[in-house]
């Protein structure tokens, strides 16, 4: 099939390359001149494992191309995907749909024959209705159908998610459009990927509901981590115990500094605004968003506490700038808020990230970026692990300790075992687990640290489910 993909950003580029790899002929439309020039040079404007090779192979095969000419690409296409950005609108938090509606107008002007217009961008409920209205009014008499087909791609694993999806959501009640969608995704039938056919509005809401639920799981386990620190429990054990219940599942139960990225923050906010607009406020999601924002600042306070209550004049090494590993995306990354708070406290910040440095430069000021983890740790008063890149999981801890001015390590992703850090002589602070320090005489450079203690027992009688120490 001939496909036009409007937008060659993260979703459009990954989707276009994967459809081309299935054997379809795909033309990605990119209006930004610099981005288009990069793509035509055979380079990528984003980092995603495996994507560069996939794009190059399909460009060589003649199945994937890039252009700024939307009209020419739409003419002759059997399906047109709208995969443009829908960022949070400044001032009110609603999704900015201006790019979607502009794409709809340009599609309408170029329609020749029956065309299936597929919204891949994440959009609020009812957007498909408006896209349909715009096309019908712009081009009366045109034969077309508007379908909702939300994406569920995880940054860092997007190609696998596209080619081996756990579900494909198709929102349409048009029989001809459904036949086109089935042909588009026919290569996935061998993988038995479930295709759920719904109404267009149900498909639109499914994407927001899924991301809001994942955000809720993350926020819940983060609050449990705070409780674990107070009562002397281990949040990783708690999460494992919860995750073994197949009604809950183990995924997204990893305590950390809060969620970020290009999707969940803006999608939860857009869902809140949509629900308020329709008179059905989502109180749980509203609380999740508020708690997550507070979480990032709380992590900065955790670092300051590990440094004895002040970071003024101290050098803090930050490992990880992206919101998750295997991406260069720093949008709403916890590291940004944490670094800013540390700088507000008077700290000098050095940082290292395997892929996110260039993106972070446009968001942060007065940060010294280094070329590797050991250079970042040299002379630091404390080291903070913010993103769980594989490159940070097997550090030479003794070497790191020798390089640092003070052996304080704050692990916001719990990628190390406390016993290993204590054996290496570190003051070790993690999330949802009791903090600990080496014996007082083991290293005179160790700063004072208030260790987490179990709460004093109440004088009230023990409950039946309590136990003596």
Residue pairs with C-beta under 8 A, 6 or more apart in sequence:
1 24
1 25
1 78
1 79
1 180
1 183
1 184
2 24
2 25
2 27
2 76
2 77
2 78
2 79
3 16
3 19
3 24
3 25
3 26
3 27
3 77
3 78
3 79
3 80
3 81
3 184
4 26
4 27
4 29
4 70
4 73
4 74
4 77
4 79
4 80
4 81
5 12
5 15
5 16
5 19
5 26
5 27
5 28
5 29
5 80
5 81
5 83
6 12
6 29
6 70
6 80
6 81
6 82
6 83
6 84
6 103
6 107
7 28
7 29
7 30
7 81
7 82
7 83
7 84
7 85
7 99
7 103
7 121
8 16
8 28
8 29
8 30
8 35
8 36
8 39
8 45
8 66
9 45
9 46
9 83
9 84
9 85
10 46
10 48
10 153
10 155
10 158
10 262
10 329
11 83
11 120
11 121
11 151
11 153
12 28
12 81
12 83
12 84
12 120
13 28
13 39
13 44
13 46
13 51
13 55
14 48
14 51
14 153
14 158
14 159
14 162
15 81
15 83
15 120
15 151
15 153
15 162
16 26
16 28
16 64
16 81
16 83
17 26
17 51
17 54
17 55
17 58
17 64
17 159
18 54
18 159
18 162
18 163
19 26
19 184
20 26
20 58
20 61
20 63
20 64
21 54
21 57
21 58
21 63
21 163
22 187
23 63
23 187
24 63
24 184
25 62
25 63
26 58
26 63
26 64
26 65
27 64
27 65
27 66
27 67
27 73
27 77
28 39
28 64
28 65
28 66
28 67
29 66
29 67
29 68
29 69
29 70
29 73
30 36
30 39
30 66
30 67
30 68
31 68
31 70
33 68
35 45
36 66
36 67
36 68
38 44
38 45
39 45
39 55
39 66
40 66
42 56
42 59
44 51
44 52
44 55
46 328
46 329
47 327
47 328
47 355
48 155
48 156
48 158
48 159
48 326
48 327
49 156
49 157
49 159
49 326
50 159
51 158
51 159
54 159
55 64
58 64
59 65
67 73
70 103
70 106
70 107
70 110
71 106
71 109
71 110
72 110
74 80
74 106
74 107
74 110
74 111
74 115
75 110
75 112
76 112
77 115
78 115
78 116
78 180
79 115
79 116
79 118
79 180
79 184
80 107
80 115
80 116
80 117
80 118
81 118
81 119
81 120
81 149
82 100
82 103
82 104
82 107
82 117
82 118
82 119
82 120
82 121
82 131
83 120
83 121
83 151
84 99
84 100
84 103
84 121
85 96
85 99
85 121
86 95
86 96
86 97
86 99
86 100
86 121
86 122
86 123
86 266
86 270
87 95
87 96
87 266
88 94
88 95
88 96
88 265
88 266
88 269
88 270
89 95
89 96
92 273
93 269
93 270
93 272
93 273
94 124
94 270
94 273
94 274
95 122
95 123
95 124
95 266
95 270
95 273
97 123
97 124
97 127
97 130
99 121
100 119
100 121
100 123
100 127
100 131
101 130
101 131
101 134
104 117
104 130
104 131
104 134
104 135
104 138
105 134
105 135
105 138
107 115
107 117
107 135
108 134
108 135
108 138
108 139
108 142
109 138
109 139
111 135
111 139
111 142
111 143
111 144
113 143
114 143
114 144
114 176
115 142
115 143
115 144
115 145
116 144
116 145
116 147
116 176
116 177
116 180
116 181
117 131
117 135
117 144
117 145
117 146
117 147
118 146
118 147
118 148
118 149
118 181
119 127
119 128
119 131
119 146
119 147
119 148
119 149
119 150
119 204
120 149
120 150
120 151
122 150
122 151
122 207
122 208
122 263
122 267
122 270
123 148
123 204
124 204
124 208
124 270
124 271
124 273
124 274
125 201
125 204
125 205
125 208
125 274
125 278
126 201
126 204
127 204
128 146
128 147
128 148
128 171
128 200
128 201
128 204
129 200
129 201
131 146
132 146
135 142
135 144
135 146
136 142
145 172
145 174
145 176
145 177
146 172
146 200
147 170
147 171
147 172
147 174
147 177
147 181
147 200
148 169
148 170
148 171
148 172
148 200
148 201
148 203
148 204
149 168
149 169
149 170
149 171
149 181
149 203
150 169
150 203
150 204
150 206
150 207
151 207
152 161
152 165
152 166
152 167
152 169
152 207
152 210
153 161
153 162
154 161
155 261
155 262
155 324
155 326
155 327
155 329
156 324
156 325
156 326
156 327
157 326
163 188
163 191
164 191
164 193
165 188
165 193
166 193
166 194
167 193
167 194
167 195
167 196
168 185
168 188
168 193
168 194
168 195
168 196
169 196
169 198
169 203
169 206
169 207
170 178
170 181
170 195
170 196
170 197
170 198
170 203
171 197
171 198
171 199
171 200
171 201
171 202
171 203
171 204
172 178
172 181
172 197
172 200
173 199
173 200
178 197
181 195
182 195
185 193
185 195
198 206
207 267
208 267
208 268
208 270
208 271
208 274
209 271
211 263
211 264
211 267
211 268
211 271
212 267
212 268
212 271
212 282
212 285
212 288
214 252
214 259
214 264
215 259
215 264
215 268
215 285
215 288
215 289
215 292
216 284
216 285
216 288
217 251
217 252
217 253
218 252
218 254
218 256
218 258
218 259
218 292
219 258
219 259
219 288
219 291
219 292
219 295
221 235
221 238
221 239
221 242
221 252
221 253
221 254
221 255
222 255
222 256
222 258
222 291
222 292
222 295
222 431
223 291
224 235
224 238
224 239
224 255
224 432
225 235
225 255
225 431
225 432
226 432
227 233
228 234
228 235
228 238
228 432
228 433
229 431
229 432
229 433
229 434
229 435
229 452
230 452
230 455
231 454
231 455
232 434
232 452
232 453
232 454
232 455
233 432
234 432
234 433
234 434
235 255
235 414
235 431
235 432
235 433
236 255
236 414
236 432
236 433
238 432
239 250
239 253
239 254
239 255
240 250
242 248
242 250
242 253
243 249
243 250
243 251
243 253
244 250
254 413
254 414
255 414
255 431
255 432
256 334
256 388
256 412
256 413
256 414
256 431
257 295
257 296
257 299
257 334
257 335
257 338
257 386
257 412
257 413
257 431
258 292
258 293
258 295
258 296
258 299
258 334
259 265
259 292
259 323
260 323
260 324
260 331
260 332
260 333
260 334
261 323
261 324
261 329
261 331
261 332
261 333
262 329
262 331
262 332
265 289
265 292
265 331
265 332
266 332
268 285
268 288
268 289
269 289
271 282
271 285
272 281
272 282
272 285
272 286
272 289
275 281
275 282
275 285
295 334
296 334
296 337
296 338
296 341
297 337
297 341
299 334
299 338
299 412
300 337
300 338
300 341
300 342
300 345
301 341
302 410
302 412
302 429
302 431
303 311
303 316
303 338
303 342
303 382
303 384
303 410
304 310
304 311
304 342
304 345
305 429
305 450
306 382
306 408
306 410
306 427
306 429
306 435
306 449
307 314
307 316
307 381
307 382
307 408
307 447
308 447
308 448
308 449
310 345
310 346
311 342
311 345
311 346
311 347
311 381
311 382
312 345
312 346
312 347
313 346
313 347
313 348
314 346
314 347
314 348
314 381
314 382
315 347
315 348
315 349
315 350
315 379
315 380
315 381
315 405
316 342
316 347
316 348
316 349
316 350
316 380
316 381
316 382
316 383
316 384
317 350
317 351
317 352
317 376
317 377
317 380
317 382
317 383
317 384
317 404
318 335
318 338
318 339
318 349
318 350
318 351
318 352
318 376
318 384
318 386
319 351
319 352
319 353
319 373
319 376
319 383
319 384
319 385
319 386
319 387
319 389
319 392
320 335
320 352
320 353
320 356
320 385
320 386
320 387
320 388
320 389
320 392
321 330
321 333
321 335
321 336
321 351
321 353
321 356
321 357
321 359
321 360
321 386
321 387
322 328
322 329
322 330
322 333
322 335
322 353
322 355
322 356
322 359
322 387
323 329
323 330
323 331
323 332
323 333
323 334
323 335
323 387
324 387
324 388
325 387
325 388
325 389
325 390
326 355
326 389
327 355
327 356
328 355
328 356
328 358
328 359
329 356
329 359
330 336
330 356
330 359
330 360
330 363
333 356
333 386
333 387
334 386
334 412
335 351
335 360
335 386
335 387
336 360
336 363
336 364
338 384
338 386
339 349
339 351
339 364
339 367
340 364
342 349
343 349
343 366
348 368
349 366
349 367
349 368
350 367
350 368
350 369
350 370
350 376
350 380
351 357
351 360
351 364
351 367
351 368
351 369
351 370
351 376
352 369
352 370
352 371
352 372
352 373
352 375
352 376
353 360
353 387
353 389
354 389
354 391
356 387
357 369
360 367
360 369
361 369
370 376
373 391
373 392
373 395
373 400
374 396
374 399
374 400
374 403
376 383
377 383
377 400
377 403
377 404
378 403
378 404
379 403
379 404
379 405
380 403
380 404
380 405
380 406
381 404
381 405
381 406
381 408
381 447
382 404
382 406
382 408
382 409
382 410
383 400
383 404
383 408
383 409
383 410
384 409
384 410
384 412
385 392
385 409
385 410
385 411
385 412
385 413
385 415
386 412
386 413
387 413
388 413
388 415
392 415
393 415
397 420
397 421
397 424
397 426
398 424
400 409
400 424
401 407
401 424
401 425
401 426
405 445
406 427
406 445
406 446
406 447
407 424
407 425
407 426
407 427
407 443
407 445
407 446
408 426
408 427
408 429
408 446
408 447
408 449
409 416
409 421
409 426
409 427
409 428
409 429
410 429
410 430
411 421
411 428
411 429
411 430
411 431
412 430
412 431
413 431
414 430
414 431
414 432
414 433
416 428
416 430
418 428
418 430
418 433
418 434
418 436
421 428
422 428
422 436
422 437
422 438
425 438
425 442
425 443
425 446
426 438
427 435
427 436
427 437
427 438
427 446
427 447
427 449
428 435
428 436
428 437
429 435
429 449
434 451
434 452
435 449
435 451
435 452
436 451
437 446
437 449
437 451
438 446
440 446
457 469
462 468
